[in-house]
Amino acid sequence: MGKKSITTLVLLVLVTLLTLSLTRKKEEKWVPIFNGKDLTNWTIKVAGHKIGQNYKNTFRVEDGMLKVSYDDYNKFDNDFAHIFYNEKLTNYRIKVEYRFVGDQLEGGPWWGFLNSGIMIHCESPETMELDQAFPTSIEAQLLSSDNAKEEKFKDRPTGSVCTPGTHIVINKELITEHCTLSNSKPFKKGEWITAEVEVNDGVFKHFANGELVLEYSDAILDEKDAHTAKLIADGASIKLTSGYVALQGESHPLDIRKIELLKLD
């Protein structure tokens, strides 16, 4: 093959690679799943209340933001709330921009201070029991720190993981502890934070402001959990490979200005 032919071949390969790269970038388009106007395509479930009942207007849209608000409450009474995106997902990335505002509602649990979460691979809201506090799922925690409070609230890492009704594997070890901390740096109350979770072929990755802060895999249902055992009896697979995403209300007011989804299927 002559030099001219080799040069032509190299150029063709480069053009092909560039085309594939541009095509992939075009396909990997983040899609907003919160429209900034209303709660279309979202379903609410508050503990102690029927599905679809937005108890005391906990979730509301104001100033283009989704707000977890307790303005209409007098006291928190185990009113754990979740708002579910209405599409079941398998492999995806979800990105949420959030900040904590105001004060925790009286009666909220101590750990609910500056605490919320993205629930991933959730059961559907329809399968939750009336008084159930949390859906069977994996929680990517949304946290902030307050160094003016006691030690346990200082320098808390966001993007940690909790496992209501589930277990995960970290470094080839099955983790049955409820929560595992990430290696995120701390963020202060009122600071906008971008939390991102990637779920792809059984591997889960948490990001805080673009930095990988936690990775785990092989999520399974906890057969010893009473509610989860019912899901299994009704045909749910032990291996957790798909589900819904939901956002939490755990007694501290929260602003969310952007929710975006990138499907990886």
Rosetta blueprint (number, residue, H / E / L):
1 M L
2 G L
3 K H
4 K H
5 S H
6 I H
7 T H
8 T H
9 L H
10 V H
11 L H
12 L H
13 V H
14 L H
15 V H
16 T H
17 L H
18 L H
19 T H
20 L H
21 S H
22 L H
23 T H
24 R H
25 K H
26 K H
27 E H
28 E L
29 K L
30 W L
31 V E
32 P E
33 I L
34 F L
35 N L
36 G L
37 K L
38 D L
39 L L
40 T L
41 N L
42 W E
43 T E
44 I E
45 K E
46 V E
47 A L
48 G L
49 H L
50 K L
51 I L
52 G L
53 Q L
54 N L
55 Y H
56 K H
57 N H
58 T L
59 F E
60 R E
61 V E
62 E E
63 D L
64 G L
65 M E
66 L E
67 K E
68 V E
69 S L
70 Y L
71 D L
72 D L
73 Y L
74 N L
75 K L
76 F L
77 D L
78 N L
79 D L
80 F L
81 A E
82 H E
83 I E
84 F E
85 Y E
86 N L
87 E L
88 K L
89 L E
90 T L
91 N L
92 Y E
93 R E
94 I E
95 K E
96 V E
97 E E
98 Y E
99 R E
100 F E
101 V L
102 G L
103 D L
104 Q L
105 L L
106 E L
107 G L
108 G L
109 P L
110 W H
111 W H
112 G H
113 F L
114 L L
115 N E
116 S E
117 G E
118 I E
119 M E
120 I E
121 H E
122 C E
123 E L
124 S L
125 P H
126 E H
127 T H
128 M L
129 E L
130 L L
131 D L
132 Q L
133 A L
134 F L
135 P L
136 T L
137 S L
138 I E
139 E E
140 A E
141 Q E
142 L E
143 L E
144 S L
145 S E
146 D L
147 N L
148 A L
149 K L
150 E L
151 E H
152 K H
153 F H
154 K L
155 D L
156 R L
157 P E
158 T L
159 G L
160 S L
161 V E
162 C E
163 T L
164 P L
165 G L
166 T E
167 H E
168 I E
169 V E
170 I E
171 N L
172 K L
173 E E
174 L E
175 I E
176 T L
177 E L
178 H L
179 C E
180 T E
181 L L
182 S L
183 N L
184 S L
185 K L
186 P E
187 F L
188 K E
189 K L
190 G L
191 E L
192 W L
193 I E
194 T E
195 A E
196 E E
197 V E
198 E E
199 V E
200 N E
201 D L
202 G L
203 V E
204 F E
205 K E
206 H E
207 F E
208 A E
209 N L
210 G L
211 E E
212 L E
213 V E
214 L E
215 E E
216 Y E
217 S E
218 D E
219 A E
220 I E
221 L E
222 D L
223 E L
224 K L
225 D L
226 A H
227 H H
228 T H
229 A H
230 K H
231 L H
232 I H
233 A H
234 D L
235 G L
236 A L
237 S L
238 I L
239 K E
240 L L
241 T L
242 S L
243 G E
244 Y E
245 V E
246 A E
247 L E
248 Q E
249 G E
250 E L
251 S L
252 H L
253 P L
254 L E
255 D E
256 I E
257 R E
258 K E
259 I E
260 E E
261 L E
262 L E
263 K E
264 L L
265 D L
